[in-house]
Structures are given as structure tokens and as C-alpha cells.
Amino acid sequence: MKKSWFGKTWPWLTLGLTVIVLLGSFLVYFMGKDVSPGSGSAVTAQAETPEDLKGYEVIDVDVSNDGFGPDVIEVKAGVPTKINFILTRSVTHVKSVGSQKLGMDLYMQKGPNYYTVDKDLPKGEYEIHCGMYMIYATIKVV
């Protein structure tokens, strides 16, 4: 008795389908998770209430895979300021914002992410970058 095409290949089809399902499940599970190595000192941004924002100038900065918008963030010296880094997508390579000069290492989540600027920060320009050093912006204290 001669075996049909399906009778000969069903074990390989089953194995292939199993591999596809396992890899697909793995991909879906890790899609929204940050699995990149961090510095270990990152602070997770906390949601701010309107009461937390009283007395602060709030500057909104859009964050995407294309960069920061605006890419020059102007801050007034001596004025209490919070920068709201708004991450619009949860699946992105931009998971943190850092600056060695500012001591900033902010892990971000989708939505608003507030960073409090030191009001005693001297006038000047301070470079910030995403955690992977792929996109850059400048905080300019005037």
C-alpha cells in the first residue's frame, strides 16, 4: 500500500507548525517588554497629579523613534521646571532618557514621564539622549 503525500509529510508539518506557534508566542510575549540591559541606576518615571505640578513650569516633549520634539528644550534658570517626556508608543527602542552632565537616567513608560530640572542648574546647554544613544536633544538653560 502506497502512502499519500500527507501521510509522508505530516510529522514534518506538525513540527513546523509547533515551531511557528512557539516562536510567535515568544515574540508576542516579549514585544512590550524592555529586555535591553540597563545601567541599573535608572529611575522609573512616575505619573504626576495636578497638585504635584503646581508651582512648576511644565514643558511637553514628544518622544518617538524619530527623536525628541522639540529637540532643543529651553528652560529658564531659577524657575522650577518639569519636563514631560511623552512616549506615544509602547513598542519602541526609546525606553529611557539620559544625560551624564545632568545625572539623568529616566526609564520611561508609554504616556507622560516627568523629569524635574534642578532650578539651580547653571546656564548652558546639556545634551540628552535615548538610552541607546541613537537620538539626541539639548536642554538649554537661559
N, CA, C and O atoms as a GROMACS GRO file, in nm:
protein
  568
    1MET      N    1   0.084  -0.118   0.000
    1MET     CA    2   0.000   0.000   0.000
    1MET      C    3   0.088   0.124   0.000
    1MET      O    4   0.180   0.137   0.081
    2LYS      N    5   0.059   0.214  -0.093
    2LYS     CA    6   0.139   0.334  -0.109
    2LYS      C    7   0.083   0.444  -0.019
    2LYS      O    8  -0.038   0.466  -0.014
    3LYS      N    9   0.176   0.515   0.054
    3LYS     CA   10   0.134   0.625   0.141
    3LYS      C   11   0.107   0.750   0.058
    3LYS      O   12   0.173   0.774  -0.043
    4SER      N   13   0.009   0.827   0.102
    4SER     CA   14  -0.022   0.953   0.034
    4SER      C   15   0.082   1.060   0.071
    4SER      O   16   0.165   1.038   0.159
    5TRP      N   17   0.078   1.174   0.003
    5TRP     CA   18   0.168   1.286   0.031
    5TRP      C   19   0.155   1.331   0.176
    5TRP      O   20   0.256   1.354   0.243
    6PHE      N   21   0.033   1.343   0.224
    6PHE     CA   22   0.010   1.388   0.362
    6PHE      C   23   0.060   1.283   0.461
    6PHE      O   24   0.116   1.318   0.565
    7GLY      N   25   0.041   1.159   0.430
    7GLY     CA   26   0.087   1.052   0.518
    7GLY      C   27   0.238   1.052   0.535
    7GLY      O   28   0.290   1.013   0.640
    8LYS      N   29   0.310   1.096   0.432
    8LYS     CA   30   0.456   1.100   0.440
    8LYS      C   31   0.506   1.226   0.511
    8LYS      O   32   0.610   1.222   0.577
    9THR      N   33   0.434   1.338   0.499
    9THR     CA   34   0.488   1.466   0.548
    9THR      C   35   0.423   1.518   0.676
    9THR      O   36   0.466   1.621   0.728
   10TRP      N   37   0.321   1.451   0.728
   10TRP     CA   38   0.252   1.506   0.845
   10TRP      C   39   0.345   1.524   0.966
   10TRP      O   40   0.326   1.622   1.039
   11PRO      N   41   0.444   1.439   0.992
   11PRO     CA   42   0.531   1.468   1.107
   11PRO      C   43   0.609   1.598   1.089
   11PRO      O   44   0.628   1.673   1.185
   12TRP      N   45   0.655   1.626   0.968
   12TRP     CA   46   0.730   1.749   0.944
   12TRP      C   47   0.640   1.872   0.949
   12TRP      O   48   0.680   1.977   0.998
   13LEU      N   49   0.519   1.858   0.899
   13LEU     CA   50   0.423   1.969   0.907
   13LEU      C   51   0.389   2.000   1.052
   13LEU      O   52   0.380   2.117   1.090
   14THR      N   53   0.370   1.898   1.133
   14THR     CA   54   0.340   1.917   1.275
   14THR      C   55   0.456   1.985   1.346
   14THR      O   56   0.435   2.077   1.426
   15LEU      N   57   0.577   1.940   1.319
   15LEU     CA   58   0.695   2.001   1.381
   15LEU      C   59   0.708   2.148   1.338
   15LEU      O   60   0.736   2.234   1.422
   16GLY      N   61   0.690   2.176   1.210
   16GLY     CA   62   0.700   2.314   1.161
   16GLY      C   63   0.595   2.404   1.224
   16GLY      O   64   0.626   2.517   1.263
   17LEU      N   65   0.472   2.356   1.233
   17LEU     CA   66   0.364   2.434   1.294
   17LEU      C   67   0.392   2.459   1.442
   17LEU      O   68   0.366   2.569   1.491
   18THR      N   69   0.445   2.360   1.512
   18THR     CA   70   0.479   2.375   1.654
   18THR      C   71   0.587   2.482   1.672
   18THR      O   72   0.577   2.565   1.761
   19VAL      N   73   0.688   2.480   1.588
   19VAL     CA   74   0.796   2.580   1.596
   19VAL      C   75   0.741   2.720   1.571
   19VAL      O   76   0.776   2.814   1.641
   20ILE      N   77   0.654   2.734   1.470
   20ILE     CA   78   0.596   2.864   1.439
   20ILE      C   79   0.513   2.916   1.556
   20ILE      O   80   0.522   3.033   1.590
   21VAL      N   81   0.433   2.830   1.617
   21VAL     CA   82   0.350   2.871   1.731
   21VAL      C   83   0.437   2.911   1.849
   21VAL      O   84   0.410   3.013   1.913
   22LEU      N   85   0.542   2.835   1.879
   22LEU     CA   86   0.630   2.868   1.991
   22LEU      C   87   0.704   3.000   1.968
   22LEU      O   88   0.710   3.084   2.057
   23LEU      N   89   0.759   3.019   1.849
   23LEU     CA   90   0.830   3.143   1.819
   23LEU      C   91   0.734   3.263   1.818
   23LEU      O   92   0.770   3.370   1.866
   24GLY      N   93   0.617   3.245   1.764
   24GLY     CA   94   0.516   3.352   1.766
   24GLY      C   95   0.476   3.390   1.906
   24GLY      O   96   0.463   3.508   1.937
   25SER      N   97   0.456   3.291   1.992
   25SER     CA   98   0.421   3.318   2.132
   25SER      C   99   0.533   3.392   2.202
   25SER      O  100   0.508   3.487   2.277
   26PHE      N  101   0.656   3.351   2.178
   26PHE     CA  102   0.773   3.417   2.236
   26PHE      C  103   0.778   3.563   2.192
   26PHE      O  104   0.800   3.652   2.275
   27LEU      N  105   0.757   3.589   2.064
   27LEU     CA  106   0.760   3.724   2.010
   27LEU      C  107   0.651   3.810   2.071
   27LEU      O  108   0.678   3.923   2.114
   28VAL      N  109   0.529   3.761   2.077
   28VAL     CA  110   0.418   3.837   2.134
   28VAL      C  111   0.443   3.866   2.282
   28VAL      O  112   0.414   3.977   2.328
   29TYR      N  113   0.496   3.772   2.355
   29TYR     CA  114   0.522   3.791   2.498
   29TYR      C  115   0.625   3.901   2.522
   29TYR      O  116   0.606   3.984   2.611
   30PHE      N  117   0.732   3.904   2.443
   30PHE     CA  118   0.840   3.999   2.467
   30PHE      C  119   0.826   4.130   2.389
   30PHE      O  120   0.909   4.220   2.405
   31MET      N  121   0.724   4.143   2.306
   31MET     CA  122   0.709   4.265   2.226
   31MET      C  123   0.701   4.390   2.312
   31MET      O  124   0.764   4.489   2.277
   32GLY      N  125   0.628   4.390   2.419
   32GLY     CA  126   0.610   4.509   2.503
   32GLY      C  127   0.705   4.517   2.619
   32GLY      O  128   0.691   4.607   2.702
   33LYS      N  129   0.801   4.428   2.628
   33LYS     CA  130   0.892   4.428   2.742
   33LYS      C  131   1.027   4.485   2.702
   33LYS      O  132   1.074   4.465   2.590
   34ASP      N  133   1.088   4.556   2.797
   34ASP     CA  134   1.222   4.608   2.774
   34ASP      C  135   1.320   4.503   2.820
   34ASP      O  136   1.333   4.479   2.940
   35VAL      N  137   1.389   4.442   2.727
   35VAL     CA  138   1.486   4.338   2.762
   35VAL      C  139   1.628   4.385   2.738
   35VAL      O  140   1.723   4.306   2.743
   36SER      N  141   1.643   4.516   2.710
   36SER     CA  142   1.777   4.568   2.689
   36SER      C  143   1.847   4.586   2.823
   36SER      O  144   1.782   4.613   2.924
   37PRO      N  145   1.978   4.572   2.824
   37PRO     CA  146   2.049   4.590   2.950
   37PRO      C  147   2.045   4.736   2.992
   37PRO      O  148   2.064   4.824   2.909
   38GLY      N  149   2.020   4.762   3.118
   38GLY     CA  150   2.016   4.898   3.169
   38GLY      C  151   2.135   4.925   3.258
   38GLY      O  152   2.214   4.836   3.288
   39SER      N  153   2.146   5.049   3.299
   39SER     CA  154   2.260   5.087   3.383
   39SER      C  155   2.236   5.045   3.527
   39SER      O  156   2.330   5.044   3.608
   40GLY      N  157   2.113   5.010   3.560
   40GLY     CA  158   2.082   4.971   3.697
   40GLY      C  159   2.050   5.089   3.786
   40GLY      O  160   1.999   5.070   3.896
   41SER      N  161   2.078   5.212   3.741
   41SER     CA  162   2.051   5.329   3.822
   41SER      C  163   1.931   5.407   3.770
   41SER      O  164   1.900   5.515   3.821
   42ALA      N  165   1.862   5.354   3.671
   42ALA     CA  166   1.750   5.425   3.611
   42ALA      C  167   1.637   5.440   3.710
   42ALA      O  168   1.608   5.350   3.789
   43VAL      N  169   1.574   5.557   3.705
   43VAL     CA  170   1.458   5.587   3.786
   43VAL      C  171   1.337   5.576   3.696
   43VAL      O  172   1.334   5.638   3.589
   44THR      N  173   1.237   5.500   3.736
   44THR     CA  174   1.115   5.489   3.656
   44THR      C  175   1.031   5.614   3.677
   44THR      O  176   1.006   5.655   3.790
   45ALA      N  177   0.989   5.675   3.566
   45ALA     CA  178   0.909   5.796   3.574
   45ALA      C  179   0.776   5.765   3.642
   45ALA      O  180   0.715   5.661   3.618
   46GLN      N  181   0.734   5.855   3.726
   46GLN     CA  182   0.608   5.840   3.797
   46GLN      C  183   0.504   5.936   3.739
   46GLN      O  184   0.538   6.044   3.690
   47ALA      N  185   0.379   5.895   3.744
   47ALA     CA  186   0.272   5.982   3.698
   47ALA      C  187   0.259   6.097   3.798
   47ALA      O  188   0.269   6.076   3.920
   48GLU      N  189   0.237   6.216   3.748
   48GLU     CA  190   0.222   6.334   3.832
   48GLU      C  191   0.075   6.374   3.835
   48GLU      O  192   0.005   6.364   3.734
   49THR      N  193   0.030   6.418   3.951
   49THR     CA  194  -0.105   6.470   3.964
   49THR      C  195  -0.100   6.620   3.944
   49THR      O  196   0.007   6.680   3.952
   50PRO      N  197  -0.215   6.684   3.918
   50PRO     CA  198  -0.214   6.830   3.905
   50PRO      C  199  -0.155   6.900   4.028
   50PRO      O  200  -0.093   7.005   4.016
   51GLU      N  201  -0.174   6.841   4.146
   51GLU     CA  202  -0.118   6.900   4.268
   51GLU      C  203   0.035   6.894   4.266
   51GLU      O  204   0.101   6.986   4.314
   52ASP      N  205   0.091   6.784   4.210
   52ASP     CA  206   0.237   6.770   4.201
   52ASP      C  207   0.298   6.873   4.106
   52ASP      O  208   0.415   6.908   4.119
   53LEU      N  209   0.219   6.920   4.010
   53LEU     CA  210   0.270   7.010   3.908
   53LEU      C  211   0.254   7.158   3.945
   53LEU      O  212   0.306   7.245   3.875
   54LYS      N  213   0.183   7.186   4.054
   54LYS     CA  214   0.162   7.326   4.095
   54LYS      C  215   0.296   7.390   4.129
   54LYS      O  216   0.380   7.331   4.197
   55GLY      N  217   0.316   7.511   4.079
   55GLY     CA  218   0.438   7.584   4.105
   55GLY      C  219   0.550   7.551   4.008
   55GLY      O  220   0.660   7.606   4.020
   56TYR      N  221   0.525   7.463   3.912
   56TYR     CA  222   0.627   7.425   3.814
   56TYR      C  223   0.586   7.470   3.674
   56TYR      O  224   0.468   7.467   3.639
   57GLU      N  225   0.684   7.511   3.597
   57GLU     CA  226   0.661   7.530   3.454
   57GLU      C  227   0.677   7.391   3.392
   57GLU      O  228   0.777   7.324   3.416
   58VAL      N  229   0.579   7.348   3.314
   58VAL     CA  230   0.582   7.215   3.252
   58VAL      C  231   0.608   7.231   3.102
   58VAL      O  232   0.538   7.304   3.032
   59ILE      N  233   0.711   7.162   3.055
   59ILE     CA  234   0.745   7.164   2.913
   59ILE      C  235   0.720   7.025   2.856
   59ILE      O  236   0.781   6.927   2.902
   60ASP      N  237   0.631   7.015   2.758
   60ASP     CA  238   0.600   6.887   2.695
   60ASP      C  239   0.696   6.859   2.581
   60ASP      O  240   0.721   6.945   2.496
   61VAL      N  241   0.750   6.737   2.579
   61VAL     CA  242   0.842   6.694   2.474
   61VAL      C  243   0.792   6.560   2.421
   61VAL      O  244   0.784   6.462   2.496
   62ASP      N  245   0.758   6.555   2.292
   62ASP     CA  246   0.716   6.430   2.231
   62ASP      C  247   0.838   6.343   2.205
   62ASP      O  248   0.941   6.392   2.157
   63VAL      N  249   0.827   6.213   2.236
   63VAL     CA  250   0.937   6.120   2.216
   63VAL      C  251   0.889   6.009   2.123
   63VAL      O  252   0.787   5.945   2.148
   64SER      N  253   0.965   5.988   2.016
   64SER     CA  254   0.932   5.881   1.921
   64SER      C  255   1.061   5.821   1.869
   64SER      O  256   1.170   5.866   1.905
   65ASN      N  257   1.050   5.720   1.785
   65ASN     CA  258   1.168   5.661   1.723
   65ASN      C  259   1.243   5.761   1.636
   65ASN      O  260   1.362   5.743   1.608
   66ASP      N  261   1.174   5.867   1.594
   66ASP     CA  262   1.236   5.969   1.509
   66ASP      C  263   1.312   6.074   1.588
   66ASP      O  264   1.392   6.147   1.531
   67GLY      N  265   1.288   6.082   1.720
   67GLY     CA  266   1.359   6.179   1.801
   67GLY      C  267   1.272   6.249   1.902
   67GLY      O  268   1.159   6.207   1.931
   68PHE      N  269   1.328   6.357   1.956
   68PHE     CA  270   1.258   6.439   2.054
   68PHE      C  271   1.198   6.559   1.981
   68PHE      O  272   1.260   6.614   1.889
   69GLY      N  273   1.080   6.599   2.022
   69GLY     CA  274   1.017   6.717   1.961
   69GLY      C  275   0.964   6.809   2.069
   69GLY      O  276   0.865   6.774   2.134
   70PRO      N  277   1.022   6.921   2.089
   70PRO     CA  278   1.132   6.983   2.016
   70PRO      C  279   1.266   6.920   2.054
   70PRO      O  280   1.278   6.855   2.158
   71ASP      N  281   1.366   6.940   1.969
   71ASP     CA  282   1.497   6.882   2.000
   71ASP      C  283   1.587   6.979   2.077
   71ASP      O  284   1.696   6.942   2.120
   72VAL      N  285   1.541   7.104   2.093
   72VAL     CA  286   1.606   7.199   2.184
   72VAL      C  287   1.500   7.240   2.285
   72VAL      O  288   1.401   7.305   2.250
   73ILE      N  289   1.521   7.203   2.410
   73ILE     CA  290   1.424   7.227   2.517
   73ILE      C  291   1.477   7.344   2.598
   73ILE      O  292   1.579   7.333   2.666
   74GLU      N  293   1.407   7.458   2.591
   74GLU     CA  294   1.454   7.579   2.657
   74GLU      C  295   1.394   7.589   2.797
   74GLU      O  296   1.272   7.587   2.815
   75VAL      N  297   1.482   7.600   2.896
   75VAL     CA  298   1.443   7.607   3.037
   75VAL      C  299   1.496   7.739   3.093
   75VAL      O  300   1.609   7.778   3.066
   76LYS      N  301   1.413   7.808   3.173
   76LYS     CA  302   1.456   7.934   3.234
   76LYS      C  303   1.530   7.905   3.365
   76LYS      O  304   1.480   7.831   3.450
   77ALA      N  305   1.649   7.963   3.379
   77ALA     CA  306   1.729   7.945   3.500
   77ALA      C  307   1.653   7.997   3.622
   77ALA      O  308   1.591   8.103   3.616
   78GLY      N  309   1.658   7.922   3.731
   78GLY     CA  310   1.594   7.964   3.856
   78GLY      C  311   1.446   7.937   3.864
   78GLY      O  312   1.386   7.957   3.970
   79VAL      N  313   1.384   7.891   3.755
   79VAL     CA  314   1.240   7.865   3.754
   79VAL      C  315   1.219   7.715   3.774
   79VAL      O  316   1.274   7.635   3.699
   80PRO      N  317   1.137   7.675   3.875
   80PRO     CA  318   1.110   7.532   3.893
   80PRO      C  319   1.042   7.476   3.767
   80PRO      O  320   0.938   7.525   3.724
   81THR      N  321   1.104   7.373   3.709
   81THR     CA  322   1.057   7.321   3.581
   81THR      C  323   1.052   7.169   3.584
   81THR      O  324   1.138   7.103   3.641
   82LYS      N  325   0.949   7.116   3.521
   82LYS     CA  326   0.938   6.972   3.496
   82LYS      C  327   0.926   6.953   3.346
   82LYS      O  328   0.846   7.019   3.279
   83ILE      N  329   1.007   6.862   3.293
   83ILE     CA  330   0.997   6.827   3.152
   83ILE      C  331   0.915   6.700   3.143
   83ILE      O  332   0.947   6.599   3.206
   84ASN      N  333   0.809   6.706   3.063
   84ASN     CA  334   0.720   6.591   3.044
   84ASN      C  335   0.756   6.523   2.914
   84ASN      O  336   0.716   6.568   2.806
   85PHE      N  337   0.832   6.414   2.923
   85PHE     CA  338   0.868   6.335   2.805
   85PHE      C  339   0.750   6.244   2.775
   85PHE      O  340   0.724   6.149   2.848
   86ILE      N  341   0.679   6.272   2.666
   86ILE     CA  342   0.558   6.198   2.631
   86ILE      C  343   0.594   6.088   2.532
   86ILE      O  344   0.623   6.116   2.416
   87LEU      N  345   0.592   5.965   2.579
   87LEU     CA  346   0.620   5.849   2.494
   87LEU      C  347   0.488   5.801   2.435
   87LEU      O  348   0.400   5.757   2.508
   88THR      N  349   0.475   5.810   2.303
   88THR     CA  350   0.346   5.782   2.239
   88THR      C  351   0.324   5.636   2.204
   88THR      O  352   0.210   5.594   2.180
   89ARG      N  353   0.432   5.556   2.201
   89ARG     CA  354   0.418   5.415   2.166
   89ARG      C  355   0.484   5.330   2.272
   89ARG      O  356   0.588   5.368   2.326
   90SER      N  357   0.426   5.215   2.302
   90SER     CA  358   0.488   5.125   2.399
   90SER      C  359   0.592   5.036   2.333
   90SER      O  360   0.684   4.989   2.400
   91VAL      N  361   0.579   5.011   2.202
   91VAL     CA  362   0.678   4.930   2.131
   91VAL      C  363   0.770   5.026   2.056
   91VAL      O  364   0.736   5.073   1.947
   92THR      N  365   0.886   5.053   2.114
   92THR     CA  366   0.981   5.146   2.058
   92THR      C  367   1.119   5.117   2.115
   92THR      O  368   1.131   5.054   2.220
   93HIS      N  369   1.223   5.162   2.046
   93HIS     CA  370   1.357   5.144   2.100
   93HIS      C  371   1.388   5.250   2.206
   93HIS      O  372   1.487   5.237   2.278
   94VAL      N  373   1.306   5.354   2.216
   94VAL     CA  374   1.329   5.461   2.313
   94VAL      C  375   1.261   5.423   2.445
   94VAL      O  376   1.140   5.441   2.461
   95LYS      N  377   1.338   5.372   2.537
   95LYS     CA  378   1.284   5.332   2.667
   95LYS      C  379   1.336   5.417   2.782
   95LYS      O  380   1.283   5.411   2.893
   96SER      N  381   1.439   5.497   2.754
   96SER     CA  382   1.491   5.582   2.861
   96SER      C  383   1.553   5.708   2.802
   96SER      O  384   1.583   5.715   2.683
   97VAL      N  385   1.572   5.808   2.890
   97VAL     CA  386   1.636   5.933   2.855
   97VAL      C  387   1.749   5.952   2.955
   97VAL      O  388   1.730   5.932   3.075
   98GLY      N  389   1.865   5.990   2.905
   98GLY     CA  390   1.978   6.006   2.995
   98GLY      C  391   2.064   6.125   2.960
   98GLY      O  392   2.062   6.174   2.847
   99SER      N  393   2.140   6.171   3.060
   99SER     CA  394   2.239   6.276   3.041
   99SER      C  395   2.340   6.265   3.153
   99SER      O  396   2.305   6.271   3.271
  100GLN      N  397   2.465   6.247   3.116
  100GLN     CA  398   2.569   6.234   3.216
  100GLN      C  399   2.588   6.365   3.292
  100GLN      O  400   2.604   6.363   3.414
  101LYS      N  401   2.585   6.478   3.222
  101LYS     CA  402   2.605   6.608   3.286
  101LYS      C  403   2.494   6.641   3.387
  101LYS      O  404   2.519   6.703   3.490
  102LEU      N  405   2.372   6.598   3.355
  102LEU     CA  406   2.259   6.626   3.444
  102LEU      C  407   2.238   6.518   3.549
  102LEU      O  408   2.160   6.536   3.642
  103GLY      N  409   2.306   6.405   3.533
  103GLY     CA  410   2.281   6.293   3.623
  103GLY      C  411   2.145   6.232   3.598
  103GLY      O  412   2.086   6.172   3.688
  104MET      N  413   2.096   6.245   3.475
  104MET     CA  414   1.962   6.197   3.439
  104MET      C  415   1.971   6.055   3.384
  104MET      O  416   2.051   6.027   3.294
  105ASP      N  417   1.890   5.967   3.439
  105ASP     CA  418   1.873   5.831   3.388
  105ASP      C  419   1.729   5.794   3.415
  105ASP      O  420   1.699   5.734   3.519
  106LEU      N  421   1.640   5.828   3.323
  106LEU     CA  422   1.496   5.817   3.342
  106LEU      C  423   1.440   5.707   3.253
  106LEU      O  424   1.443   5.718   3.131
  107TYR      N  425   1.390   5.600   3.315
  107TYR     CA  426   1.323   5.492   3.242
  107TYR      C  427   1.181   5.536   3.215
  107TYR      O  428   1.110   5.577   3.306
  108MET      N  429   1.138   5.527   3.089
  108MET     CA  430   1.005   5.577   3.052
  108MET      C  431   0.907   5.465   3.021
  108MET      O  432   0.944   5.355   2.978
  109GLN      N  433   0.782   5.498   3.044
  109GLN     CA  434   0.672   5.411   3.006
  109GLN      C  435   0.582   5.489   2.912
  109GLN      O  436   0.595   5.612   2.903
  110LYS      N  437   0.492   5.422   2.842
  110LYS     CA  438   0.403   5.490   2.749
  110LYS      C  439   0.323   5.595   2.825
  110LYS      O  440   0.271   5.569   2.933
  111GLY      N  441   0.315   5.714   2.766
  111GLY     CA  442   0.241   5.823   2.828
  111GLY      C  443   0.334   5.929   2.883
  111GLY      O  444   0.448   5.941   2.839
  112PRO      N  445   0.285   6.007   2.982
  112PRO     CA  446   0.366   6.115   3.037
  112PRO      C  447   0.475   6.062   3.131
  112PRO      O  448   0.452   5.969   3.209
  113ASN      N  449   0.593   6.122   3.122
  113ASN     CA  450   0.708   6.086   3.205
  113ASN      C  451   0.776   6.216   3.246
  113ASN      O  452   0.838   6.283   3.163
  114TYR      N  453   0.765   6.252   3.373
  114TYR     CA  454   0.813   6.382   3.419
  114TYR      C  455   0.954   6.374   3.476
  114TYR      O  456   0.989   6.281   3.549
  115TYR      N  457   1.034   6.474   3.440
  115TYR     CA  458   1.168   6.489   3.495
  115TYR      C  459   1.177   6.629   3.555
  115TYR      O  460   1.148   6.728   3.487
  116THR      N  461   1.218   6.637   3.681
  116THR     CA  462   1.231   6.766   3.749
  116THR      C  463   1.371   6.820   3.726
  116THR      O  464   1.471   6.758   3.761
  117VAL      N  465   1.376   6.938   3.666
  117VAL     CA  466   1.504   7.004   3.638
  117VAL      C  467   1.547   7.077   3.764
  117VAL      O  468   1.467   7.146   3.828
  118ASP      N  469   1.674   7.063   3.801
  118ASP     CA  470   1.731   7.134   3.916
  118ASP      C  471   1.723   7.284   3.888
  118ASP      O  472   1.780   7.332   3.791
  119LYS      N  473   1.650   7.359   3.975
  119LYS     CA  474   1.633   7.502   3.949
  119LYS      C  475   1.763   7.580   3.964
  119LYS      O  476   1.773   7.693   3.917
  120ASP      N  477   1.864   7.521   4.028
  120ASP     CA  478   1.995   7.585   4.044
  120ASP      C  479   2.093   7.545   3.933
  120ASP      O  480   2.213   7.571   3.944
  121LEU      N  481   2.042   7.482   3.829
  121LEU     CA  482   2.127   7.440   3.718
  121LEU      C  483   2.186   7.563   3.649
  121LEU      O  484   2.112   7.653   3.611
  122PRO      N  485   2.320   7.567   3.632
  122PRO     CA  486   2.381   7.684   3.566
  122PRO      C  487   2.336   7.696   3.421
  122PRO      O  488   2.302   7.598   3.356
  123LYS      N  489   2.338   7.821   3.373
  123LYS     CA  490   2.303   7.846   3.233
  123LYS      C  491   2.400   7.770   3.143
  123LYS      O  492   2.518   7.755   3.175
  124GLY      N  493   2.348   7.722   3.032
  124GLY     CA  494   2.430   7.647   2.938
  124GLY      C  495   2.347   7.547   2.862
  124GLY      O  496   2.224   7.546   2.870
  125GLU      N  497   2.415   7.461   2.788
  125GLU     CA  498   2.348   7.358   2.709
  125GLU      C  499   2.388   7.221   2.760
  125GLU      O  500   2.505   7.195   2.788
  126TYR      N  501   2.289   7.133   2.774
  126TYR     CA  502   2.310   6.999   2.827
  126TYR      C  503   2.251   6.899   2.728
  126TYR      O  504   2.132   6.903   2.698
  127GLU      N  505   2.335   6.809   2.679
  127GLU     CA  506   2.290   6.710   2.583
  127GLU      C  507   2.216   6.598   2.655
  127GLU      O  508   2.259   6.551   2.760
  128ILE      N  509   2.104   6.555   2.598
  128ILE     CA  510   2.032   6.437   2.645
  128ILE      C  511   2.024   6.338   2.530
  128ILE      O  512   2.038   6.376   2.414
  129HIS      N  513   2.002   6.212   2.563
  129HIS     CA  514   1.997   6.108   2.460
  129HIS      C  515   1.903   5.998   2.506
  129HIS      O  516   1.872   5.984   2.624
  130CYS      N  517   1.860   5.919   2.409
  130CYS     CA  518   1.784   5.799   2.445
  130CYS      C  519   1.883   5.698   2.503
  130CYS      O  520   2.004   5.712   2.486
  131GLY      N  521   1.834   5.600   2.570
  131GLY     CA  522   1.919   5.502   2.637
  131GLY      C  523   2.012   5.426   2.544
  131GLY      O  524   2.111   5.369   2.589
  132MET      N  525   1.980   5.423   2.416
  132MET     CA  526   2.064   5.351   2.320
  132MET      C  527   2.157   5.446   2.244
  132MET      O  528   2.226   5.404   2.151
  133TYR      N  529   2.160   5.574   2.282
  133TYR     CA  530   2.244   5.674   2.218
  133TYR      C  531   2.217   5.685   2.068
  133TYR      O  532   2.310   5.703   1.988
  134MET      N  533   2.091   5.674   2.029
  134MET     CA  534   2.056   5.681   1.888
  134MET      C  535   1.993   5.816   1.852
  134MET      O  536   2.008   5.864   1.739
  135ILE      N  537   1.924   5.878   1.948
  135ILE     CA  538   1.864   6.008   1.923
  135ILE      C  539   1.907   6.103   2.034
  135ILE      O  540   1.927   6.064   2.149
  136TYR      N  541   1.921   6.230   1.996
  136TYR     CA  542   1.975   6.331   2.088
  136TYR      C  543   1.889   6.455   2.087
  136TYR      O  544   1.816   6.481   1.991
  137ALA      N  545   1.897   6.531   2.195
  137ALA     CA  546   1.834   6.662   2.206
  137ALA      C  547   1.920   6.744   2.302
  137ALA      O  548   2.017   6.695   2.359
  138THR      N  549   1.883   6.869   2.318
  138THR     CA  550   1.957   6.960   2.404
  138THR      C  551   1.862   7.030   2.499
  138THR      O  552   1.757   7.078   2.458
  139ILE      N  553   1.899   7.034   2.627
  139ILE     CA  554   1.829   7.118   2.723
  139ILE      C  555   1.914   7.245   2.734
  139ILE      O  556   2.030   7.241   2.772
  140LYS      N  557   1.852   7.357   2.701
  140LYS     CA  558   1.922   7.486   2.702
  140LYS      C  559   1.868   7.568   2.818
  140LYS      O  560   1.751   7.605   2.819
  141VAL      N  561   1.954   7.597   2.915
  141VAL     CA  562   1.915   7.677   3.031
  141VAL      C  563   1.953   7.822   3.000
  141VAL      O  564   2.070   7.852   2.978
  142VAL      N  565   1.853   7.911   2.998
  142VAL     CA  566   1.875   8.052   2.965
  142VAL      C  567   1.843   8.143   3.080
  142VAL      O  568   1.857   8.265   3.069
   0.00000   0.00000   0.00000
